[in-house]
Structure formats: structure tokens, C-alpha cells
Amino acid sequence: MTTIGNPRNLTLLGVPIDCTGKPGMCDRAPSVLRELGVAAAIPARHDANDLSVRIDDPKRDAKSGVKGAAAVVRSNAVTRDAVERILRGGGTPVMLGGCCSYVMGAVAAARRVYGRIGLVYVDGHMDLYDGRTSPGGECAD
């Protein structure tokens, strides 16, 4: 079994996105978590700050049915690349965010670095929709 990253080399990484496409909600989570002292509570050696990502289009894409589809793709590409840099540098990313849609980028990074990987995912609600069946069109569905 391969250990992913080095638990002694934690790096905080904020991903300020909200898949509803409306700013001022989950995208505030990284800054709020930092204000509440998460950096002091987690023995992170480095804070990579927040990524420059946003999902700011509340309209559903005609083809995919997902809100802000182009921004979702861009945000996850930026997230993937940042997480990949941390992993390749021997670190373990501790991701700060409130929208689970950034997990796609993080998992893509782990796959690039480690090849075959597994994921155990626990969430507070069902994320089993696609762009057509999702009531709201959020990519986290």
C-alpha cells in the first residue's frame, strides 16, 4: 500500500468555490476557517493560501445541464495542478473549502501522481445526480 503524501508536511490549500454560481456562500469557507483558527489547530508547515478559482455563473449549461460548466472545468484544472504540485513536493494537502465539487480536481491530481487510487467519500447529502437529473444543476450533485 502506498502512503499518499507526508503527514508531517501538511500544506493548507483554500479552494473558494460555490457550485451554485452565487458568490458569498460556500466560497467563503476557506477564509472563515482561517479566521476561526484552523491554521493553528492543524500542524501545517505551509499555507499555500487560496487558489484563484471561482464558479460564478449561475446559469445551467445547455449541453451538460451543470451550472457554470466552463468555470467548473477551469476551477478543477487549477485545483488539480495545485494539489499535484503539493504531492510531488512530498506534502499532504489539507484542503479548505465548503463545496465538495473541488474533490474532482484533488482526485485527478492524486491519480496523476500515484496511478491507481481509491476514494472513500462521505457527504451530508446524496450526490448521485447528473446534469440532467439534478434539481439545481450544481456540479456537486
MODELLER restraints for C-alpha pairs under 7 A, 6 or more apart:
rsr = mdl.restraints
at = mdl.atoms
rsr.add(forms.Gaussian(group=physical.xy_distance, feature=features.Distance(at['CA:5:A'], at['CA:87:A']), mean=5.75, stdev=0.5))
rsr.add(forms.Gaussian(group=physical.xy_distance, feature=features.Distance(at['CA:5:A'], at['CA:90:A']), mean=5.61, stdev=0.5))
rsr.add(forms.Gaussian(group=physical.xy_distance, feature=features.Distance(at['CA:5:A'], at['CA:91:A']), mean=5.02, stdev=0.5))
rsr.add(forms.Gaussian(group=physical.xy_distance, feature=features.Distance(at['CA:5:A'], at['CA:92:A']), mean=4.45, stdev=0.5))
rsr.add(forms.Gaussian(group=physical.xy_distance, feature=features.Distance(at['CA:6:A'], at['CA:90:A']), mean=5.99, stdev=0.5))
rsr.add(forms.Gaussian(group=physical.xy_distance, feature=features.Distance(at['CA:6:A'], at['CA:91:A']), mean=5.18, stdev=0.5))
rsr.add(forms.Gaussian(group=physical.xy_distance, feature=features.Distance(at['CA:6:A'], at['CA:92:A']), mean=5.43, stdev=0.5))
rsr.add(forms.Gaussian(group=physical.xy_distance, feature=features.Distance(at['CA:7:A'], at['CA:92:A']), mean=6.05, stdev=0.5))
rsr.add(forms.Gaussian(group=physical.xy_distance, feature=features.Distance(at['CA:9:A'], at['CA:44:A']), mean=6.70, stdev=0.5))
rsr.add(forms.Gaussian(group=physical.xy_distance, feature=features.Distance(at['CA:9:A'], at['CA:45:A']), mean=5.91, stdev=0.5))
rsr.add(forms.Gaussian(group=physical.xy_distance, feature=features.Distance(at['CA:9:A'], at['CA:91:A']), mean=4.91, stdev=0.5))
rsr.add(forms.Gaussian(group=physical.xy_distance, feature=features.Distance(at['CA:9:A'], at['CA:92:A']), mean=6.05, stdev=0.5))
rsr.add(forms.Gaussian(group=physical.xy_distance, feature=features.Distance(at['CA:10:A'], at['CA:44:A']), mean=4.50, stdev=0.5))
rsr.add(forms.Gaussian(group=physical.xy_distance, feature=features.Distance(at['CA:10:A'], at['CA:45:A']), mean=5.72, stdev=0.5))
rsr.add(forms.Gaussian(group=physical.xy_distance, feature=features.Distance(at['CA:10:A'], at['CA:46:A']), mean=6.77, stdev=0.5))
rsr.add(forms.Gaussian(group=physical.xy_distance, feature=features.Distance(at['CA:10:A'], at['CA:91:A']), mean=5.82, stdev=0.5))
rsr.add(forms.Gaussian(group=physical.xy_distance, feature=features.Distance(at['CA:10:A'], at['CA:92:A']), mean=4.84, stdev=0.5))
rsr.add(forms.Gaussian(group=physical.xy_distance, feature=features.Distance(at['CA:10:A'], at['CA:93:A']), mean=5.85, stdev=0.5))
rsr.add(forms.Gaussian(group=physical.xy_distance, feature=features.Distance(at['CA:10:A'], at['CA:94:A']), mean=6.47, stdev=0.5))
rsr.add(forms.Gaussian(group=physical.xy_distance, feature=features.Distance(at['CA:11:A'], at['CA:44:A']), mean=5.44, stdev=0.5))
rsr.add(forms.Gaussian(group=physical.xy_distance, feature=features.Distance(at['CA:11:A'], at['CA:45:A']), mean=6.12, stdev=0.5))
rsr.add(forms.Gaussian(group=physical.xy_distance, feature=features.Distance(at['CA:11:A'], at['CA:46:A']), mean=4.79, stdev=0.5))
rsr.add(forms.Gaussian(group=physical.xy_distance, feature=features.Distance(at['CA:11:A'], at['CA:47:A']), mean=5.52, stdev=0.5))
rsr.add(forms.Gaussian(group=physical.xy_distance, feature=features.Distance(at['CA:11:A'], at['CA:48:A']), mean=6.58, stdev=0.5))
rsr.add(forms.Gaussian(group=physical.xy_distance, feature=features.Distance(at['CA:11:A'], at['CA:91:A']), mean=6.53, stdev=0.5))
rsr.add(forms.Gaussian(group=physical.xy_distance, feature=features.Distance(at['CA:11:A'], at['CA:92:A']), mean=6.00, stdev=0.5))
rsr.add(forms.Gaussian(group=physical.xy_distance, feature=features.Distance(at['CA:11:A'], at['CA:93:A']), mean=4.85, stdev=0.5))
rsr.add(forms.Gaussian(group=physical.xy_distance, feature=features.Distance(at['CA:11:A'], at['CA:94:A']), mean=5.77, stdev=0.5))
rsr.add(forms.Gaussian(group=physical.xy_distance, feature=features.Distance(at['CA:12:A'], at['CA:44:A']), mean=6.52, stdev=0.5))
rsr.add(forms.Gaussian(group=physical.xy_distance, feature=features.Distance(at['CA:12:A'], at['CA:46:A']), mean=6.36, stdev=0.5))
rsr.add(forms.Gaussian(group=physical.xy_distance, feature=features.Distance(at['CA:12:A'], at['CA:47:A']), mean=4.58, stdev=0.5))
rsr.add(forms.Gaussian(group=physical.xy_distance, feature=features.Distance(at['CA:12:A'], at['CA:48:A']), mean=5.81, stdev=0.5))
rsr.add(forms.Gaussian(group=physical.xy_distance, feature=features.Distance(at['CA:12:A'], at['CA:49:A']), mean=6.99, stdev=0.5))
rsr.add(forms.Gaussian(group=physical.xy_distance, feature=features.Distance(at['CA:12:A'], at['CA:93:A']), mean=5.96, stdev=0.5))
rsr.add(forms.Gaussian(group=physical.xy_distance, feature=features.Distance(at['CA:12:A'], at['CA:94:A']), mean=4.80, stdev=0.5))
rsr.add(forms.Gaussian(group=physical.xy_distance, feature=features.Distance(at['CA:12:A'], at['CA:95:A']), mean=5.93, stdev=0.5))
rsr.add(forms.Gaussian(group=physical.xy_distance, feature=features.Distance(at['CA:12:A'], at['CA:96:A']), mean=6.98, stdev=0.5))
rsr.add(forms.Gaussian(group=physical.xy_distance, feature=features.Distance(at['CA:13:A'], at['CA:47:A']), mean=6.37, stdev=0.5))
rsr.add(forms.Gaussian(group=physical.xy_distance, feature=features.Distance(at['CA:13:A'], at['CA:48:A']), mean=5.20, stdev=0.5))
rsr.add(forms.Gaussian(group=physical.xy_distance, feature=features.Distance(at['CA:13:A'], at['CA:49:A']), mean=5.62, stdev=0.5))
rsr.add(forms.Gaussian(group=physical.xy_distance, feature=features.Distance(at['CA:13:A'], at['CA:50:A']), mean=5.95, stdev=0.5))
rsr.add(forms.Gaussian(group=physical.xy_distance, feature=features.Distance(at['CA:13:A'], at['CA:93:A']), mean=6.50, stdev=0.5))
rsr.add(forms.Gaussian(group=physical.xy_distance, feature=features.Distance(at['CA:13:A'], at['CA:94:A']), mean=6.08, stdev=0.5))
rsr.add(forms.Gaussian(group=physical.xy_distance, feature=features.Distance(at['CA:13:A'], at['CA:95:A']), mean=4.86, stdev=0.5))
rsr.add(forms.Gaussian(group=physical.xy_distance, feature=features.Distance(at['CA:13:A'], at['CA:96:A']), mean=5.92, stdev=0.5))
rsr.add(forms.Gaussian(group=physical.xy_distance, feature=features.Distance(at['CA:14:A'], at['CA:30:A']), mean=5.15, stdev=0.5))
rsr.add(forms.Gaussian(group=physical.xy_distance, feature=features.Distance(at['CA:14:A'], at['CA:49:A']), mean=5.77, stdev=0.5))
rsr.add(forms.Gaussian(group=physical.xy_distance, feature=features.Distance(at['CA:14:A'], at['CA:50:A']), mean=4.03, stdev=0.5))
rsr.add(forms.Gaussian(group=physical.xy_distance, feature=features.Distance(at['CA:14:A'], at['CA:51:A']), mean=6.02, stdev=0.5))
rsr.add(forms.Gaussian(group=physical.xy_distance, feature=features.Distance(at['CA:14:A'], at['CA:95:A']), mean=5.81, stdev=0.5))
rsr.add(forms.Gaussian(group=physical.xy_distance, feature=features.Distance(at['CA:14:A'], at['CA:96:A']), mean=4.55, stdev=0.5))
rsr.add(forms.Gaussian(group=physical.xy_distance, feature=features.Distance(at['CA:14:A'], at['CA:97:A']), mean=6.06, stdev=0.5))
rsr.add(forms.Gaussian(group=physical.xy_distance, feature=features.Distance(at['CA:15:A'], at['CA:30:A']), mean=6.70, stdev=0.5))
rsr.add(forms.Gaussian(group=physical.xy_distance, feature=features.Distance(at['CA:15:A'], at['CA:50:A']), mean=5.77, stdev=0.5))
rsr.add(forms.Gaussian(group=physical.xy_distance, feature=features.Distance(at['CA:15:A'], at['CA:51:A']), mean=5.60, stdev=0.5))
rsr.add(forms.Gaussian(group=physical.xy_distance, feature=features.Distance(at['CA:15:A'], at['CA:53:A']), mean=6.99, stdev=0.5))
rsr.add(forms.Gaussian(group=physical.xy_distance, feature=features.Distance(at['CA:15:A'], at['CA:95:A']), mean=6.96, stdev=0.5))
rsr.add(forms.Gaussian(group=physical.xy_distance, feature=features.Distance(at['CA:15:A'], at['CA:96:A']), mean=6.04, stdev=0.5))
rsr.add(forms.Gaussian(group=physical.xy_distance, feature=features.Distance(at['CA:15:A'], at['CA:97:A']), mean=5.24, stdev=0.5))
rsr.add(forms.Gaussian(group=physical.xy_distance, feature=features.Distance(at['CA:16:A'], at['CA:27:A']), mean=4.03, stdev=0.5))
rsr.add(forms.Gaussian(group=physical.xy_distance, feature=features.Distance(at['CA:16:A'], at['CA:28:A']), mean=6.15, stdev=0.5))
rsr.add(forms.Gaussian(group=physical.xy_distance, feature=features.Distance(at['CA:16:A'], at['CA:29:A']), mean=6.71, stdev=0.5))
rsr.add(forms.Gaussian(group=physical.xy_distance, feature=features.Distance(at['CA:16:A'], at['CA:30:A']), mean=6.15, stdev=0.5))
rsr.add(forms.Gaussian(group=physical.xy_distance, feature=features.Distance(at['CA:16:A'], at['CA:50:A']), mean=6.76, stdev=0.5))
rsr.add(forms.Gaussian(group=physical.xy_distance, feature=features.Distance(at['CA:16:A'], at['CA:53:A']), mean=6.55, stdev=0.5))
rsr.add(forms.Gaussian(group=physical.xy_distance, feature=features.Distance(at['CA:16:A'], at['CA:54:A']), mean=6.68, stdev=0.5))
rsr.add(forms.Gaussian(group=physical.xy_distance, feature=features.Distance(at['CA:16:A'], at['CA:97:A']), mean=5.91, stdev=0.5))
rsr.add(forms.Gaussian(group=physical.xy_distance, feature=features.Distance(at['CA:17:A'], at['CA:26:A']), mean=6.43, stdev=0.5))
rsr.add(forms.Gaussian(group=physical.xy_distance, feature=features.Distance(at['CA:17:A'], at['CA:27:A']), mean=4.24, stdev=0.5))
rsr.add(forms.Gaussian(group=physical.xy_distance, feature=features.Distance(at['CA:17:A'], at['CA:53:A']), mean=6.60, stdev=0.5))
rsr.add(forms.Gaussian(group=physical.xy_distance, feature=features.Distance(at['CA:17:A'], at['CA:54:A']), mean=5.15, stdev=0.5))
rsr.add(forms.Gaussian(group=physical.xy_distance, feature=features.Distance(at['CA:17:A'], at['CA:55:A']), mean=5.81, stdev=0.5))
rsr.add(forms.Gaussian(group=physical.xy_distance, feature=features.Distance(at['CA:17:A'], at['CA:99:A']), mean=6.33, stdev=0.5))
rsr.add(forms.Gaussian(group=physical.xy_distance, feature=features.Distance(at['CA:18:A'], at['CA:25:A']), mean=6.57, stdev=0.5))
rsr.add(forms.Gaussian(group=physical.xy_distance, feature=features.Distance(at['CA:18:A'], at['CA:26:A']), mean=5.02, stdev=0.5))
rsr.add(forms.Gaussian(group=physical.xy_distance, feature=features.Distance(at['CA:18:A'], at['CA:27:A']), mean=4.98, stdev=0.5))
rsr.add(forms.Gaussian(group=physical.xy_distance, feature=features.Distance(at['CA:18:A'], at['CA:55:A']), mean=6.11, stdev=0.5))
rsr.add(forms.Gaussian(group=physical.xy_distance, feature=features.Distance(at['CA:18:A'], at['CA:99:A']), mean=5.56, stdev=0.5))
rsr.add(forms.Gaussian(group=physical.xy_distance, feature=features.Distance(at['CA:19:A'], at['CA:55:A']), mean=5.99, stdev=0.5))
rsr.add(forms.Gaussian(group=physical.xy_distance, feature=features.Distance(at['CA:19:A'], at['CA:99:A']), mean=6.74, stdev=0.5))
rsr.add(forms.Gaussian(group=physical.xy_distance, feature=features.Distance(at['CA:19:A'], at['CA:101:A']), mean=6.98, stdev=0.5))
rsr.add(forms.Gaussian(group=physical.xy_distance, feature=features.Distance(at['CA:19:A'], at['CA:138:A']), mean=5.29, stdev=0.5))
rsr.add(forms.Gaussian(group=physical.xy_distance, feature=features.Distance(at['CA:19:A'], at['CA:139:A']), mean=6.07, stdev=0.5))
rsr.add(forms.Gaussian(group=physical.xy_distance, feature=features.Distance(at['CA:19:A'], at['CA:140:A']), mean=6.64, stdev=0.5))
rsr.add(forms.Gaussian(group=physical.xy_distance, feature=features.Distance(at['CA:20:A'], at['CA:58:A']), mean=6.01, stdev=0.5))
rsr.add(forms.Gaussian(group=physical.xy_distance, feature=features.Distance(at['CA:20:A'], at['CA:67:A']), mean=6.83, stdev=0.5))
rsr.add(forms.Gaussian(group=physical.xy_distance, feature=features.Distance(at['CA:20:A'], at['CA:138:A']), mean=5.64, stdev=0.5))
rsr.add(forms.Gaussian(group=physical.xy_distance, feature=features.Distance(at['CA:21:A'], at['CA:55:A']), mean=5.13, stdev=0.5))
rsr.add(forms.Gaussian(group=physical.xy_distance, feature=features.Distance(at['CA:21:A'], at['CA:56:A']), mean=4.28, stdev=0.5))
rsr.add(forms.Gaussian(group=physical.xy_distance, feature=features.Distance(at['CA:21:A'], at['CA:57:A']), mean=4.69, stdev=0.5))
rsr.add(forms.Gaussian(group=physical.xy_distance, feature=features.Distance(at['CA:21:A'], at['CA:58:A']), mean=4.16, stdev=0.5))
rsr.add(forms.Gaussian(group=physical.xy_distance, feature=features.Distance(at['CA:21:A'], at['CA:67:A']), mean=6.72, stdev=0.5))
rsr.add(forms.Gaussian(group=physical.xy_distance, feature=features.Distance(at['CA:21:A'], at['CA:68:A']), mean=6.46, stdev=0.5))
rsr.add(forms.Gaussian(group=physical.xy_distance, feature=features.Distance(at['CA:22:A'], at['CA:56:A']), mean=5.89, stdev=0.5))
rsr.add(forms.Gaussian(group=physical.xy_distance, feature=features.Distance(at['CA:22:A'], at['CA:58:A']), mean=6.30, stdev=0.5))
rsr.add(forms.Gaussian(group=physical.xy_distance, feature=features.Distance(at['CA:23:A'], at['CA:56:A']), mean=6.57, stdev=0.5))
rsr.add(forms.Gaussian(group=physical.xy_distance, feature=features.Distance(at['CA:26:A'], at['CA:98:A']), mean=4.69, stdev=0.5))
rsr.add(forms.Gaussian(group=physical.xy_distance, feature=features.Distance(at['CA:26:A'], at['CA:99:A']), mean=5.83, stdev=0.5))
rsr.add(forms.Gaussian(group=physical.xy_distance, feature=features.Distance(at['CA:27:A'], at['CA:97:A']), mean=6.89, stdev=0.5))
rsr.add(forms.Gaussian(group=physical.xy_distance, feature=features.Distance(at['CA:27:A'], at['CA:98:A']), mean=6.57, stdev=0.5))
rsr.add(forms.Gaussian(group=physical.xy_distance, feature=features.Distance(at['CA:29:A'], at['CA:96:A']), mean=6.97, stdev=0.5))
rsr.add(forms.Gaussian(group=physical.xy_distance, feature=features.Distance(at['CA:29:A'], at['CA:97:A']), mean=5.10, stdev=0.5))
rsr.add(forms.Gaussian(group=physical.xy_distance, feature=features.Distance(at['CA:29:A'], at['CA:98:A']), mean=5.24, stdev=0.5))
rsr.add(forms.Gaussian(group=physical.xy_distance, feature=features.Distance(at['CA:30:A'], at['CA:96:A']), mean=4.98, stdev=0.5))
rsr.add(forms.Gaussian(group=physical.xy_distance, feature=features.Distance(at['CA:30:A'], at['CA:97:A']), mean=5.14, stdev=0.5))
rsr.add(forms.Gaussian(group=physical.xy_distance, feature=features.Distance(at['CA:53:A'], at['CA:75:A']), mean=5.21, stdev=0.5))
rsr.add(forms.Gaussian(group=physical.xy_distance, feature=features.Distance(at['CA:54:A'], at['CA:71:A']), mean=6.81, stdev=0.5))
rsr.add(forms.Gaussian(group=physical.xy_distance, feature=features.Distance(at['CA:54:A'], at['CA:75:A']), mean=6.52, stdev=0.5))
rsr.add(forms.Gaussian(group=physical.xy_distance, feature=features.Distance(at['CA:55:A'], at['CA:68:A']), mean=6.11, stdev=0.5))
rsr.add(forms.Gaussian(group=physical.xy_distance, feature=features.Distance(at['CA:55:A'], at['CA:71:A']), mean=5.17, stdev=0.5))
rsr.add(forms.Gaussian(group=physical.xy_distance, feature=features.Distance(at['CA:55:A'], at['CA:72:A']), mean=6.11, stdev=0.5))
rsr.add(forms.Gaussian(group=physical.xy_distance, feature=features.Distance(at['CA:56:A'], at['CA:68:A']), mean=6.71, stdev=0.5))
rsr.add(forms.Gaussian(group=physical.xy_distance, feature=features.Distance(at['CA:57:A'], at['CA:67:A']), mean=6.51, stdev=0.5))
rsr.add(forms.Gaussian(group=physical.xy_distance, feature=features.Distance(at['CA:57:A'], at['CA:68:A']), mean=4.52, stdev=0.5))
rsr.add(forms.Gaussian(group=physical.xy_distance, feature=features.Distance(at['CA:58:A'], at['CA:67:A']), mean=5.44, stdev=0.5))
rsr.add(forms.Gaussian(group=physical.xy_distance, feature=features.Distance(at['CA:58:A'], at['CA:68:A']), mean=5.98, stdev=0.5))
rsr.add(forms.Gaussian(group=physical.xy_distance, feature=features.Distance(at['CA:59:A'], at['CA:67:A']), mean=5.13, stdev=0.5))
rsr.add(forms.Gaussian(group=physical.xy_distance, feature=features.Distance(at['CA:59:A'], at['CA:68:A']), mean=6.09, stdev=0.5))
rsr.add(forms.Gaussian(group=physical.xy_distance, feature=features.Distance(at['CA:60:A'], at['CA:66:A']), mean=4.99, stdev=0.5))
rsr.add(forms.Gaussian(group=physical.xy_distance, feature=features.Distance(at['CA:60:A'], at['CA:67:A']), mean=3.98, stdev=0.5))
rsr.add(forms.Gaussian(group=physical.xy_distance, feature=features.Distance(at['CA:60:A'], at['CA:68:A']), mean=6.33, stdev=0.5))
rsr.add(forms.Gaussian(group=physical.xy_distance, feature=features.Distance(at['CA:60:A'], at['CA:137:A']), mean=6.27, stdev=0.5))
rsr.add(forms.Gaussian(group=physical.xy_distance, feature=features.Distance(at['CA:61:A'], at['CA:67:A']), mean=5.90, stdev=0.5))
rsr.add(forms.Gaussian(group=physical.xy_distance, feature=features.Distance(at['CA:61:A'], at['CA:68:A']), mean=6.60, stdev=0.5))
rsr.add(forms.Gaussian(group=physical.xy_distance, feature=features.Distance(at['CA:61:A'], at['CA:69:A']), mean=6.04, stdev=0.5))
rsr.add(forms.Gaussian(group=physical.xy_distance, feature=features.Distance(at['CA:64:A'], at['CA:131:A']), mean=5.53, stdev=0.5))
rsr.add(forms.Gaussian(group=physical.xy_distance, feature=features.Distance(at['CA:65:A'], at['CA:131:A']), mean=4.18, stdev=0.5))
rsr.add(forms.Gaussian(group=physical.xy_distance, feature=features.Distance(at['CA:65:A'], at['CA:132:A']), mean=5.38, stdev=0.5))
rsr.add(forms.Gaussian(group=physical.xy_distance, feature=features.Distance(at['CA:65:A'], at['CA:137:A']), mean=6.02, stdev=0.5))
rsr.add(forms.Gaussian(group=physical.xy_distance, feature=features.Distance(at['CA:66:A'], at['CA:131:A']), mean=4.97, stdev=0.5))
rsr.add(forms.Gaussian(group=physical.xy_distance, feature=features.Distance(at['CA:66:A'], at['CA:137:A']), mean=4.66, stdev=0.5))
rsr.add(forms.Gaussian(group=physical.xy_distance, feature=features.Distance(at['CA:66:A'], at['CA:138:A']), mean=5.80, stdev=0.5))
rsr.add(forms.Gaussian(group=physical.xy_distance, feature=features.Distance(at['CA:66:A'], at['CA:139:A']), mean=5.82, stdev=0.5))
rsr.add(forms.Gaussian(group=physical.xy_distance, feature=features.Distance(at['CA:67:A'], at['CA:137:A']), mean=5.33, stdev=0.5))
rsr.add(forms.Gaussian(group=physical.xy_distance, feature=features.Distance(at['CA:67:A'], at['CA:138:A']), mean=5.56, stdev=0.5))
rsr.add(forms.Gaussian(group=physical.xy_distance, feature=features.Distance(at['CA:67:A'], at['CA:139:A']), mean=6.89, stdev=0.5))
rsr.add(forms.Gaussian(group=physical.xy_distance, feature=features.Distance(at['CA:76:A'], at['CA:102:A']), mean=6.04, stdev=0.5))
rsr.add(forms.Gaussian(group=physical.xy_distance, feature=features.Distance(at['CA:76:A'], at['CA:104:A']), mean=6.51, stdev=0.5))
rsr.add(forms.Gaussian(group=physical.xy_distance, feature=features.Distance(at['CA:76:A'], at['CA:105:A']), mean=4.44, stdev=0.5))
rsr.add(forms.Gaussian(group=physical.xy_distance, feature=features.Distance(at['CA:77:A'], at['CA:105:A']), mean=6.18, stdev=0.5))
rsr.add(forms.Gaussian(group=physical.xy_distance, feature=features.Distance(at['CA:79:A'], at['CA:102:A']), mean=6.94, stdev=0.5))
rsr.add(forms.Gaussian(group=physical.xy_distance, feature=features.Distance(at['CA:79:A'], at['CA:105:A']), mean=5.18, stdev=0.5))
rsr.add(forms.Gaussian(group=physical.xy_distance, feature=features.Distance(at['CA:79:A'], at['CA:106:A']), mean=6.42, stdev=0.5))
rsr.add(forms.Gaussian(group=physical.xy_distance, feature=features.Distance(at['CA:80:A'], at['CA:105:A']), mean=4.18, stdev=0.5))
rsr.add(forms.Gaussian(group=physical.xy_distance, feature=features.Distance(at['CA:80:A'], at['CA:106:A']), mean=5.30, stdev=0.5))
rsr.add(forms.Gaussian(group=physical.xy_distance, feature=features.Distance(at['CA:80:A'], at['CA:108:A']), mean=5.99, stdev=0.5))
rsr.add(forms.Gaussian(group=physical.xy_distance, feature=features.Distance(at['CA:80:A'], at['CA:109:A']), mean=4.79, stdev=0.5))
rsr.add(forms.Gaussian(group=physical.xy_distance, feature=features.Distance(at['CA:81:A'], at['CA:109:A']), mean=6.65, stdev=0.5))
rsr.add(forms.Gaussian(group=physical.xy_distance, feature=features.Distance(at['CA:83:A'], at['CA:93:A']), mean=6.57, stdev=0.5))
rsr.add(forms.Gaussian(group=physical.xy_distance, feature=features.Distance(at['CA:83:A'], at['CA:106:A']), mean=6.01, stdev=0.5))
rsr.add(forms.Gaussian(group=physical.xy_distance, feature=features.Distance(at['CA:83:A'], at['CA:109:A']), mean=5.88, stdev=0.5))
rsr.add(forms.Gaussian(group=physical.xy_distance, feature=features.Distance(at['CA:84:A'], at['CA:109:A']), mean=4.78, stdev=0.5))
rsr.add(forms.Gaussian(group=physical.xy_distance, feature=features.Distance(at['CA:84:A'], at['CA:110:A']), mean=6.77, stdev=0.5))
rsr.add(forms.Gaussian(group=physical.xy_distance, feature=features.Distance(at['CA:84:A'], at['CA:113:A']), mean=6.74, stdev=0.5))
rsr.add(forms.Gaussian(group=physical.xy_distance, feature=features.Distance(at['CA:86:A'], at['CA:92:A']), mean=6.60, stdev=0.5))
rsr.add(forms.Gaussian(group=physical.xy_distance, feature=features.Distance(at['CA:86:A'], at['CA:93:A']), mean=6.45, stdev=0.5))
rsr.add(forms.Gaussian(group=physical.xy_distance, feature=features.Distance(at['CA:88:A'], at['CA:113:A']), mean=6.92, stdev=0.5))
rsr.add(forms.Gaussian(group=physical.xy_distance, feature=features.Distance(at['CA:100:A'], at['CA:140:A']), mean=5.99, stdev=0.5))
rsr.add(forms.Gaussian(group=physical.xy_distance, feature=features.Distance(at['CA:101:A'], at['CA:139:A']), mean=6.26, stdev=0.5))
rsr.add(forms.Gaussian(group=physical.xy_distance, feature=features.Distance(at['CA:101:A'], at['CA:140:A']), mean=4.74, stdev=0.5))
rsr.add(forms.Gaussian(group=physical.xy_distance, feature=features.Distance(at['CA:111:A'], at['CA:117:A']), mean=6.10, stdev=0.5))
rsr.add(forms.Gaussian(group=physical.xy_distance, feature=features.Distance(at['CA:127:A'], at['CA:140:A']), mean=6.37, stdev=0.5))
rsr.add(forms.Gaussian(group=physical.xy_distance, feature=features.Distance(at['CA:127:A'], at['CA:141:A']), mean=4.21, stdev=0.5))
rsr.add(forms.Gaussian(group=physical.xy_distance, feature=features.Distance(at['CA:128:A'], at['CA:141:A']), mean=5.93, stdev=0.5))
rsr.add(forms.Gaussian(group=physical.xy_distance, feature=features.Distance(at['CA:129:A'], at['CA:141:A']), mean=5.17, stdev=0.5))
rsr.add(forms.Gaussian(group=physical.xy_distance, feature=features.Distance(at['CA:130:A'], at['CA:141:A']), mean=6.70, stdev=0.5))
rsr.add(forms.Gaussian(group=physical.xy_distance, feature=features.Distance(at['CA:131:A'], at['CA:137:A']), mean=5.71, stdev=0.5))
rsr.add(forms.Gaussian(group=physical.xy_distance, feature=features.Distance(at['CA:134:A'], at['CA:141:A']), mean=6.31, stdev=0.5))
